[in-house]
Amino acid sequence: QVQVQESGGGWVQAGGSLRLSCAASGRTFNTYAMGWFRQAPGKEREFVAATNWNGASTYYADSVKGRFTISRDNIKNKLYLQMSSLKPEDTAIYYCAVNTDSSGGYYYIDAEYDVWGQGTQVTVSS
């Protein structure tokens, strides 16, 4: 069964950048749709970005569009989230998620994902 582990979180000032990574185990990583979600204190988990199995199709939440970029490296079994122009409201725990029943598309509803990482904290100070 595939497992994922996020890394790359940390503290950054507003306007700065961070790149999150998600390392996945499993030989069929390159067949799975994947996504990033986040959860801020006292708030529900929300969708951030998603990609299909080969990275050709991506989708973003309006709140991060133009600032965040999702990408994947199917050789290295890694998913990335490049975050730029960070804002204090981006502060959250960021989670990597996998849909192991992919039909070729991407997914923006958390119930569509069946494997989750433990998350990495991102803190943006004003």
N, C-alpha and C positions, 0 to 999 in steps of 0.2 A: 504494500500500500504506500502511496506517495505521502511524504511528509515535507513540510516547508518550515523554514526558519528565516525570520527577518533580521536585518542588521542595518546599521547606518544612521540610526536616529541620534538625536542629540539636541544641544541648545544652540540657537542661532538668533541673531538680531533681525528685526524686521527688515525686509529687503534682501536678505541673504538667501543662500541656496544650500540644499542638502540633496544627496542621492541615497535613496533607500535601495537595499538589495534583498532579494528573497531567493535563498538557495533551496532547491528541490531535489529530493531523492526519487528514484524510480526511473525505469528505463523508458517509460512512455510519456515522459514530461512533454515531449514535443507534440502530443496529440490533445493536450488539455487547454481549455480556455482558462484564463487567470485574471485576477482582479486585485485591486487595492481598496480597502475600506478604512475608515477611521472612526474613533469614538472619543469625543471630548468629555471632560468631567461633567456629570449630571445630564448628559445628552445621550440620545440613542445612536447606535452605530449607523454611519452613513456611507454611501457609495462615493468613491473618489475617481477611479479609472478602471477600465477593463480592456483586455485584448483577446483576440481569438488565438487559435493554436499556433499560428505562424507569425503573428504580429502585424499582419497586413491590415487588419481591421481593429480600430481602437475607438473608445468612447469615454467621454469625460463628464463629470458633474459640472454644471454651469459655474460653480464657485471656484473651480480650479482651471477651467479651460483657458488656454493661452499662457498659463504659468507652470503647469505640471505636464510631464511627458512620460508615458508608460512605454516600456520596451522590454524585449526579451531576447535572450541568447540561448537557443535550443541546443547548442553544442555544449555550453557550460551548465545547462540546466538552471538558468537564473532569470529572474524577473527583476526589473528595475523601475523605480519611480524617481525621475529627476524633478526636483521641486525648486522653483525659482520665484523671486519676488515674494518671498514668504511674508505672511501677515500673522499677527497675534492670534487671529481666529483660526489659523491652521494648526494651532496647538492641539495635540490629540495623541492617542496611541494609534499607530498605523498597523493594519493587519494585511497580510498576504493571504489570498484565498484561491482555491483550485476547484474547477468543475471537471470532475473525472468522467462525466457523461456527455462531453461536448459534441455538438452536432455541426461544428464548424463556425459557429457564431461567437458572440461575446454576451456577457450577462451583467446586469446592473442591479439585480435584486439579490440580497444576501442569501435568501433561501435557496437560490440556484447553486450555491457553492457547498461542497461537502467536506472539504479539507481546509483547515485554518491553521495559521501560525499563532505563536503566542504574542506577537506584537512587538513593536519598538516605539519608544516614546520620542515624540518630536515636540520641542518647546520653542516657541518663537516669542522673543521679548520685544516690547515696543521701545 
